[in-house]
Amino acid sequence: MQKSMLIQLRIERARNRLHALTTKHENFQHPAVIKQSMVLDELINQYNSIGEQMKKPIG
């Protein structure tokens, strides 16, 4: 499986978990929600980094 596709799946799972946590805690400031938001941010940054690497010219 391509690295970008794997990260996309991880992003989707992290996003779903974040949604579940916000529903459960009903508070965006709950530590579990903040932590999961940071996990999602990191995955998105990784995905964007891969996209930038693909745009760089070879040579």
C-alpha positions in Angstrom: 0.0 0.0 0.0 1.2 3.5 -0.9 2.5 5.6 2.1 0.0 8.4 1.3 -2.9 6.0 1.2 -1.9 4.5 4.6 -1.7 8.0 6.1 -5.1 8.8 4.6 -6.6 5.8 6.4 -4.9 6.8 9.6 -6.3 10.3 9.2 -9.8 9.0 8.7 -9.6 6.8 11.8 -8.1 9.7 13.9 -10.9 12.0 12.7 -13.6 9.5 13.6 -12.0 9.0 17.0 -11.9 12.8 17.5 -15.6 13.1 16.6 -16.4 10.3 19.0 -14.5 11.9 21.8 -16.1 15.3 21.3 -19.5 13.6 21.4 -18.6 11.6 24.5 -17.1 14.5 26.5 -19.2 17.4 25.0 -16.2 19.6 25.5 -13.5 20.6 23.1 -11.2 21.5 26.0 -11.2 18.0 27.5 -7.7 16.6 27.6 -8.6 13.5 25.6 -10.1 15.6 22.9 -7.0 17.9 22.8 -4.7 15.0 22.7 -6.6 13.3 19.8 -6.7 16.6 17.9 -2.9 16.8 18.2 -2.6 13.2 16.8 -4.8 14.2 13.9 -2.8 17.4 13.3 0.5 15.4 13.2 -1.0 12.9 10.7 -2.2 15.7 8.5 1.3 17.3 8.6 2.8 14.0 7.6 0.4 13.7 4.7 1.2 17.3 3.6 4.9 16.6 3.9 4.6 13.6 1.5 2.7 15.8 -0.9 5.5 18.4 -0.8 8.1 15.8 -1.4 6.3 14.6 -4.5 6.2 18.1 -6.0 10.0 18.5 -5.7 11.8 18.2 -9.0 14.1 15.2 -9.4 17.7 16.0 -10.0 
